Every structure is written in C-alpha cells, then in structure tokens.
Amino acid sequence: MEALVDSIMSKKPESVDLDLTVMKAAAILAKRVERCLIVAKDDFVLGIVTASDLVDKVLAAGANPANVYVRDIMSTPVITVSVKATIGKAAELMSEYGVGRLPVVDESGTLAGLITSVELARYLAKMNDFQDPALNALARLKKEGERGPYR
C-alpha cells in the first residue's frame, strides 16, 4: 500500500489573514522552510503566497510592501490535496498544475498541512536509501538526510 500524504506533510502550518501587509508577510516567510504562506480564514484555504510572488508581484513592480496586502498578490484558486490522498496523487497534482506546494485539507476542507516537492523528493531519496545523487540533489540533501548550507 502506498504511503499517504499525511505521513510526510508539514502538520498544520501557520496561515495568514487576507489583510496582512506584504511587509509583515515577508518577515514571517523569511522564517519558513517551505517558502510559502497559506492565506486562510477560519482554516479554510483562500490562497497561497510564495517568495517568488513577493519578488515578482511586489519588489520587481516597485510597489511598497507596506502598502500591498497578501490578498493582492496571492494565487487563487488554490490546488489542494486531501489528507487521505497518496503521495503519488500529490505528485500527480504538482506535475499537472506545475506547482511545488500543495495545501493539505481534511474531510471538511480545512487546512491540515502542507506538502512540497522537496518533501516528495526526500521521501523518494529515503526510499532509495539515499543512493541516487539526482534525488538527493532535488531533496536538497548532502548525504544520509543532511541538509545543505543554504536553501
């Protein structure tokens, strides 16, 4: 039986409000390994903001991050995956939609976690006993589960 998404997802990631400024969002994002923020209301996923969104939609556009809100730059609708889906299904969705992050939702549609392409690669690297240098590189691992010096 194939492993389920909940076995490798980040559990219950912090979400942010629609009315958060991009300046404050950037400060939160700088501390996050996943390099994204889930925009939610009452744990219902409304959008997603990535580090690339901040660069492309705010900084490169010359906008003042203190005057722009996450609702203005978030991607929506958001592609999500069920907490009961297989890891393979998550990989299919990422490939189909060209995304590297999927919010994970429970049966009621509320935010339960987050799965990233890096977590998928780490799972596959581990399944291959860290013997495949290409998978290790995609998983951002040096060897036997160690992380590199920068992300």
N, C-alpha and C positions, 0 to 999 in steps of 0.2 A: 504494500500500500504506500502510495506517495505521501510525503510529508505535507502538512498543511501550513498555510501562510502564518498562522499564529505561533508556529514553532521558531520562526526566525525574525518576525516583525519586531519593531520597537513598540513596546506597550504604551498605550495611552499618551501619545505625545502632547506636549503643551500646544494649545491652539490660541489664536489671537482674534481679537474683535475687528470687525469691519472698519471701525473708526480709529484704529491705531495709526499714528503717523508712520511714514516710511522711515523716518529718523529713528523712532523707537523700535520699529520692526528690525532695522539693521543691527541695532545693539543686541537684540535677542538672537537674531540669526547668526551673528558672529560667534556665539557660544554653542551653536548647534552643529553636531557632526553631519546631520542629514542635509544641511544647507538649504532647508526649506521651512516654511511656516504654513500650517494649516489654518485657514480662516474659517471660523465656525461660530454658530450661535446655538446655545443650548446643546452643544456636542453634535449638532447637525452640520456636516461639511458643506460650506458655501463656495470655497475657492482655495487656491494654493498659490503661494508666493515663493519664488526661488531667488537665490543670489543673482542669477542671470537676469531675472526680472528687474531687480534693483539697478543693475548696471545698465541694461538695455532701455528700460522704460523711464528711468529717473535720471541717473547720472549722465548718461550719454545724451539725453534730451536736454540737459542743462536745467532741469527742474530742481527746486529747493526741496530736499527730503522732509523738511519740517512742515511744508505746506501741501504735501501729497499724502494720500491715505492708502492703506492696503487695498481697500475696495476699488481704487482707481487702477491698480496695476495687477490685481490677482487674476489668475487664469480660471475661467469658469465656462462651461460646467466642468466639474472635476471627474476624472475617471477614477472609480473606486473599485476595490475588490472585497469580497466577503471574507470574514474571518474564518469561514469554513472551506474556503477555496484551497485548491492545491497550489503548491509553489509553481508548478508547471503552468497553471492557469494565470497566475500573476505574471509570469514571464511572457506568456502569450499576449496579455493585455498591454504590457510595456512595449512589446515589439509592434503590435498592431497600431498603437496610438503614438509611438515614438516618444514615450516618456520614461524617465528614470526613477520616478517615485509614485507610489500609489497609496493614498489613504486607505486604511482597512476599516471596514464598518461591520457592526454586528447585525443581528437579525432585525433590529428595529431601525437600522440605518444610521446609528450614531457612531461617532468616532471611537474606534477601539485600538488603533495602532497605525503604523506606517511601515511600508516595506520599500526598500530601494534596490536599484540594480546592483549596487555594491554588496548589499546583503545577499542577493541572489548569487553573485559571483563567489562570495565567501562560503556559502553553502556548497556550491559545486566544487570549489577548491578543496574543502574539507572532505567531500565525498570521494575525491580523487587523491586523498592523503597528501595534499599539497605538493604533488609530483608534477603538475602541469604549470610551467612558468607563465604561460599566457593567462591562465585562470588566476594565478597568484597576482599577476600584474593588474588584471581587471578588479580583483578583490582588494587591491592596494595593500597586499601583504608582502613582506620581505621573505619570510620563511616560517613555517610552523605557527601561523597565526599572528606573527608580529606585524605591527603597523609601521609604515614609513615615517620620515621626519616631517612631511608636510602633506596637505590634502589638496 
